[in-house]
Amino acid sequence: MESRYKSFRYVESLSEFIDQQVTLRGWVYNITGKGKLQFIMLRDGTGIVQCVVFKNNVGEEIFQQTKELTQESSVSITGKVVSSEKAPGGIEIDVTNLEVIHIAKEYPITPKEHGDAFLIEHRHLWLRSSRQNAIMRVRAAVMKAIRDFFDGNGFKLLDSPILTPNACEGTSTLFETKYFDLGSAYLSQSGQLYAEASALALGKVYTFGPAFRAEKSKTRKHLTEFWMVEPEMAFFDLNDDMDLAEDLVEYIVQFTLKTCKKELEVLERDIRPLEKVKRPFYRMSYTEAVEWLVSNKIPLVQKIDGKDVESEFPWGEDFGAVQEEAIMEQFDKPLIIHRYPTDIKAFYMKRDPDNPKVVLAMDMLGPEKAGEIIGGSQREDNFDLLLDRILNENLPEEEFKWYLDLRKYGSVPHSGFGLGVERVVKWITGAAHIRETIPFPRMIYRITP
């Protein structure tokens, strides 16, 4: 397919051209040499291949040019594709011609160790490293899997606006901006409310795009700008919602294992835990989870007068990373915790008819300290109950008038959830920090490059 558009080949397809002449274009990842031989490790974004330059094959002029190459210099290389057990990847290029496109200046990211601060400052260059390249390719696979899953199951992609007049859960964690003469607007923290309107029009929809949270979190699992997919389904109850979430996560993981073997090898990821990610997953109620924490003496830790004070974990408190990771130590694949206390969840979540102290909400926790990768619920479909929740949360009724309309004109049970792309990529790749899972991370103290 690529030959229709380009006069050159890509490293990832070289196995199809053994013993044939090809032209590659890319950048010098590394170069070594001795005597009449130069070894160029060439990367082109799809992979890295060793290119062997023998002086007798290319002539004096070209051989001297290879000696002037620097890390990240861009070149066009022509040669024969050869199988070689000694070469990285089992393939190398016997070079017959080389054209220099650009000689790079001294590259700041060398093979030596660099600190995290230095690497993130040079993120625009750090992306070129083998590890970051592999993570970005896994990210692309995860996003493709998400789209394929929903498109293949009758869902329609309907984008929600990024600029909104209100928030899903209040405005305390939103970025505010002036919007002409209409007052304030906010960068969306979720496309959910608009997805609900779309679902009542098309039945099954999903929104997929960036979301923004202005909370001052500095953990390895938080970004201020991230990507989220949010399906919304008319006539789905909580059980349907949980089933769909399991199907989606299983599909993403198994698709990535199938299509990203090379990348996971580069990352030295032990894939055995990922191979276990198949339905059915584990489930427990919030109340059962609290009972487990209490019986296993996993405390709630609070700051009081500047000191950490431990107490028995109380029913009604939200779980933190300590509790989530402790619970997940007993599971080898994701766990869904459902029916959370009403007071700690958002206004739009439907109360359990059998127990109004809890809502029909669910969170999916991943193993291997992945944390929460999905959060969702059945939505409140009763006009009066939803209005009551809005007023109790001191949210502006006028701003939610359109949302309340959905409960006036053909209201039905409906459910949905949100899956954070970066958290899933972090889990699958085993990345140390979530900032490695998005091309240009935005965090509390970073908005560059």
C-alpha positions in Angstrom: 0.0 0.0 0.0 2.8 2.4 1.0 4.4 2.2 -2.5 1.5 4.0 -4.1 2.3 7.1 -2.2 6.0 7.1 -1.5 9.2 6.1 -3.3 10.7 4.6 -0.2 9.9 1.8 2.3 9.4 1.7 6.0 11.4 -0.3 8.6 8.4 -2.1 9.9 7.7 -3.7 6.4 11.3 -4.8 5.6 10.7 -8.5 6.2 8.6 -8.3 3.0 11.6 -7.3 0.9 14.3 -9.7 1.8 17.1 -9.7 -0.9 15.5 -6.7 -2.6 16.9 -3.2 -3.1 15.0 -0.6 -1.0 15.3 3.1 -0.1 14.7 4.2 3.5 14.4 7.7 4.9 14.9 8.5 8.5 17.2 9.7 11.3 20.4 8.4 12.7 19.7 6.8 16.0 23.3 5.8 16.6 26.5 5.3 14.5 29.6 3.3 15.1 32.5 2.3 12.9 35.9 0.9 12.4 38.2 0.8 9.4 36.2 0.4 6.2 32.9 -0.3 8.0 30.3 2.1 9.4 27.2 0.8 11.2 24.2 3.2 11.1 21.2 2.5 13.3 18.4 4.2 11.3 15.0 5.0 12.8 12.1 6.1 10.7 9.2 6.2 13.3 8.1 2.6 12.5 11.2 0.9 13.8 15.0 0.8 13.8 17.3 -1.1 11.5 21.0 -1.6 11.2 22.5 -0.2 8.0 26.0 -1.5 7.1 28.1 0.9 5.0 31.2 -0.9 3.5 33.6 1.6 1.9 34.2 -0.6 -1.2 30.4 -0.7 -1.9 29.7 3.1 -1.7 33.0 4.8 -2.7 35.2 7.3 -0.9 32.9 10.3 -1.0 29.8 8.6 0.5 31.9 6.8 3.0 33.4 10.1 4.3 29.9 11.5 4.5 28.8 8.7 6.8 31.7 9.7 9.2 30.2 13.2 9.4 26.8 12.0 10.5 25.6 12.9 14.0 22.8 11.6 16.2 19.4 12.6 14.7 20.9 13.6 11.3 18.3 12.9 8.6 19.3 10.7 5.6 18.1 8.7 2.7 19.6 5.2 2.5 19.4 2.7 -0.4 20.6 -0.8 -0.1 19.8 -4.5 -0.1 17.6 -6.0 2.6 19.5 -9.0 4.2 18.5 -11.5 6.9 21.1 -11.5 9.6 21.0 -13.4 13.0 23.5 -11.0 14.4 21.7 -7.8 13.5 19.1 -6.3 15.9 15.7 -7.5 14.7 17.2 -10.1 12.4 17.4 -7.8 9.4 20.0 -5.3 8.1 20.6 -3.2 5.1 23.7 -3.5 2.9 24.1 0.1 1.9 24.8 1.0 -1.8 24.0 4.7 -1.6 23.4 7.4 1.0 22.1 11.0 0.7 22.4 13.4 3.6 19.3 15.5 4.1 20.4 17.4 7.2 23.3 17.2 9.7 21.9 17.6 13.2 23.5 19.8 15.7 24.7 18.3 19.0 21.7 16.4 20.2 20.8 17.1 23.9 19.4 13.7 24.7 22.3 11.3 24.6 22.5 7.6 25.5 23.5 8.5 29.0 21.0 8.7 31.8 19.0 12.0 32.1 16.8 13.1 34.9 13.0 13.3 34.6 13.0 17.1 34.8 15.4 17.3 31.9 13.5 14.8 29.8 10.1 16.4 30.3 11.6 19.8 29.4 12.8 18.2 26.1 9.6 16.2 25.5 9.5 17.3 21.9 12.8 15.4 21.4 12.3 12.7 24.1 9.4 11.3 22.0 12.1 10.0 19.5 13.5 7.6 22.0 12.7 3.9 21.6 10.8 3.6 24.8 8.7 6.7 24.2 8.1 5.6 20.6 6.8 2.3 21.8 4.5 3.9 24.3 3.0 6.2 21.7 2.5 3.3 19.3 0.6 1.4 22.1 -1.4 4.6 22.7 -2.4 4.6 19.1 -3.4 1.0 19.3 -5.5 1.6 22.3 -7.3 4.4 20.6 -7.9 2.3 17.5 -9.2 -0.5 19.6 -11.7 1.9 21.3 -13.0 3.1 18.0 -13.2 -0.3 16.5 -15.0 -1.7 19.5 -17.7 0.9 19.5 -18.0 1.3 15.8 -18.3 -2.5 15.5 -21.1 -2.7 18.1 -23.6 -0.2 16.6 -22.4 2.9 18.4 -22.2 6.3 16.7 -19.5 8.8 17.4 -21.1 12.2 18.4 -18.7 14.8 19.6 -19.5 16.9 22.6 -18.5 20.5 22.9 -15.2 21.4 24.7 -16.5 24.9 25.7 -19.5 24.5 28.0 -21.6 26.9 30.1 -21.7 24.5 33.0 -20.0 21.5 34.7 -20.9 17.9 35.3 -19.9 18.1 38.9 -19.7 21.8 39.8 -17.1 24.3 38.7 -14.5 24.0 41.4 -12.2 21.8 39.2 -12.8 23.5 35.8 -10.7 25.9 33.8 -12.7 29.1 33.3 -12.5 31.5 30.3 -14.5 34.6 29.2 -16.9 33.9 26.4 -17.6 37.1 24.5 -20.6 39.0 26.1 -22.1 35.8 27.5 -20.0 35.6 30.7 -18.0 32.6 31.6 -17.4 29.4 29.8 -15.5 26.3 31.0 -13.2 23.8 29.4 -15.2 20.5 29.5 -14.3 18.0 32.2 -16.6 15.4 30.5 -18.8 15.1 27.4 -21.3 13.0 29.4 -24.2 15.4 29.7 -24.2 16.1 25.9 -23.7 12.4 25.2 -26.9 11.7 27.2 -28.8 14.0 24.8 -27.3 12.3 21.8 -28.1 8.8 23.2 -31.8 9.8 23.4 -31.6 10.6 19.8 -29.5 7.8 18.4 -29.7 5.0 21.1 -26.1 4.1 21.5 -23.4 6.8 21.1 -19.9 7.6 22.3 -17.9 10.8 22.6 -14.1 10.7 22.3 -11.9 13.6 22.9 -9.9 15.8 25.4 -11.1 16.6 28.8 -9.8 19.0 31.4 -9.6 18.9 35.2 -8.2 21.9 37.2 -7.7 19.9 40.4 -4.3 20.3 42.0 -3.2 16.7 41.9 0.4 15.8 41.5 0.2 12.0 41.5 1.6 9.6 38.9 -2.0 9.1 37.7 -3.2 12.7 37.1 -3.0 15.1 34.2 -4.9 18.4 33.7 -5.6 17.6 30.1 -6.3 14.0 29.1 -8.3 11.9 26.6 -11.5 10.2 27.5 -14.0 8.0 25.7 -17.6 8.1 27.1 -20.3 5.8 25.7 -23.9 6.5 26.6 -26.7 4.0 26.1 -30.5 4.4 26.1 -32.4 1.7 28.0 -29.2 0.3 29.7 -29.3 -0.3 33.4 -26.2 -0.5 35.7 -25.7 -4.2 35.0 -25.7 -3.5 31.2 -23.2 -0.7 31.9 -20.8 -3.0 33.8 -21.1 -5.7 31.2 -20.2 -3.2 28.4 -17.3 -1.8 30.4 -15.9 -5.4 30.8 -16.3 -6.1 27.1 -14.5 -2.9 26.2 -11.5 -3.3 28.5 -11.0 -7.0 27.5 -11.1 -5.9 23.8 -8.6 -3.1 24.3 -6.1 -5.3 26.2 -6.3 -8.3 23.9 -6.1 -6.1 20.7 -3.0 -4.4 22.1 -1.4 -7.7 23.0 -2.1 -8.9 19.4 -0.9 -5.8 17.6 1.9 -4.4 19.8 4.1 -7.4 20.5 7.2 -5.6 19.4 6.4 -2.5 21.4 5.8 -4.4 24.6 9.1 -6.2 24.1 10.9 -2.9 23.8 9.2 -1.8 27.0 10.2 -5.1 28.7 6.6 -5.5 29.7 5.7 -8.8 31.4 2.5 -9.6 29.4 1.4 -12.6 31.5 -0.8 -10.5 33.7 -2.4 -8.8 30.7 -3.2 -12.2 29.1 -5.5 -12.9 32.1 -7.6 -9.8 31.3 -10.7 -11.7 30.0 -14.3 -11.6 31.1 -15.8 -12.1 33.6 -14.0 -9.6 35.8 -14.5 -9.4 39.6 -17.2 -7.4 41.2 -18.1 -6.3 44.7 -20.3 -3.6 46.2 -18.9 -0.5 47.9 -20.2 -1.9 51.2 -18.4 -5.2 50.7 -15.2 -3.3 49.9 -15.4 -1.3 53.1 -16.0 -4.5 55.1 -12.9 -6.0 53.5 -10.8 -2.9 54.4 -12.0 -3.1 58.0 -11.4 -6.8 58.4 -7.9 -6.4 56.8 -7.1 -3.4 59.0 -6.5 -1.0 56.0 -7.1 2.4 57.7 -8.2 5.8 56.6 -5.3 8.2 57.0 -6.2 11.9 57.5 -4.1 15.0 58.2 -5.0 16.5 61.5 -2.9 19.4 62.8 -0.3 18.5 60.3 0.0 14.9 61.5 -1.1 11.7 59.8 -3.9 10.1 62.0 -5.1 6.6 61.2 -8.7 5.4 61.9 -10.8 2.5 60.9 -12.1 3.1 57.4 -15.7 4.4 57.7 -18.7 3.7 55.5 -19.3 6.8 53.4 -15.7 7.8 52.8 -14.4 7.7 49.2 -11.5 5.4 48.5 -8.0 6.7 47.9 -5.1 5.1 46.2 -4.0 3.3 49.4 -7.4 1.6 49.7 -7.7 0.8 46.0 -4.3 -0.7 45.8 -4.8 -2.8 48.9 -8.1 -4.1 47.6 -6.6 -5.0 44.2 -3.7 -7.0 45.7 -6.1 -10.0 45.8 -7.2 -9.8 42.1 -5.3 -10.7 39.0 -7.7 -8.8 36.6 -9.9 -5.8 36.9 -12.5 -5.3 39.6 -15.7 -3.4 39.5 -16.9 -1.7 42.7 -20.5 -0.7 42.5 -23.2 1.1 44.5 -21.3 3.9 46.1 -22.7 6.3 48.8 -25.0 8.9 47.4 -23.2 11.7 49.2 -19.8 11.2 47.6 -21.1 10.8 44.0 -22.3 13.3 41.3 -25.9 14.7 41.2 -26.8 12.9 37.9 -26.3 9.4 39.3 -29.5 7.4 40.0 -30.2 6.4 43.5 -30.7 2.7 44.1 -34.5 2.1 44.5 -33.8 -0.6 47.1 -31.4 1.7 49.1 -31.4 5.4 48.5 -28.2 5.8 50.6 -26.3 4.5 47.5 -26.3 5.3 43.8 -26.2 3.0 40.9 -22.6 3.9 40.2 -19.5 1.8 39.4 -15.8 2.2 39.1 -13.4 -0.3 37.5 -10.0 -0.7 39.1 -7.1 -2.2 37.2 -4.6 -4.6 38.7 -0.9 -3.9 39.0 -1.6 -0.6 40.7 -3.4 0.7 37.6 -6.0 2.5 39.8 -9.4 3.6 38.5 -9.6 3.2 34.7 -13.4 3.6 34.4 -16.1 5.5 36.2 -19.7 5.3 35.3 -23.3 5.0 36.5 -27.0 4.6 35.6 -28.3 8.2 35.2 -31.2 9.7 37.1 -34.1 9.6 34.6 -36.8 11.1 36.9 -37.3 14.8 36.5 -38.2 15.7 40.0 -35.5 13.6 41.6 -32.8 15.1 39.3 -34.0 18.7 39.9 -33.9 18.0 43.7 -30.3 16.8 43.3 -29.3 19.9 41.3 -30.8 22.2 43.9 -29.2 20.4 46.8 -25.8 20.7 45.1 -26.4 24.5 44.7 -26.0 24.2 41.0 -27.7 26.8 38.7 -31.0 25.4 37.7 -31.2 27.7 34.6 -27.9 26.3 33.2 -29.3 22.8 33.5 -32.6 23.5 31.9 -31.7 21.8 28.7 -30.5 18.8 30.7 -33.7 18.6 32.6 -35.6 18.6 29.3 -34.2 15.2 28.6 -36.4 14.0 31.6 -39.5 15.8 30.3 -39.6 14.5 26.7 -39.4 10.7 26.4 -37.2 9.9 29.5 -35.9 6.4 29.7 -33.4 4.5 31.8 -29.9 5.1 30.5 -26.3 4.6 31.5 -22.8 5.4 30.6 -19.2 5.6 31.7 -15.9 7.3 31.0 -12.6 5.5 30.3 -9.3 7.5 30.6 -7.0 6.7 27.7 -3.8 7.6 29.5 -4.5 5.5 32.6 -5.2 2.5 30.4 -2.0 3.1 28.4 0.0 3.5 31.6 -1.3 0.2 32.9 -0.7 -1.7 29.6 2.8 -0.3 29.0 3.9 -0.4 32.7 5.0 3.3 32.3 6.3 4.8 35.5 4.4 8.0 35.2 1.2 9.0 33.3 3.1 11.9 31.7 4.8 9.3 29.4 1.5 8.2 28.0 0.4 11.4 26.2 2.6 13.2 23.6 2.7 16.6 25.4 1.6 16.3 29.0 -0.1 19.1 30.8 0.3 19.1 34.6 0.0 21.7 37.4 3.4 23.2 36.9 3.8 22.4 33.2 2.2 23.8 30.0 5.3 23.6 27.8 6.6 22.5 25.4 
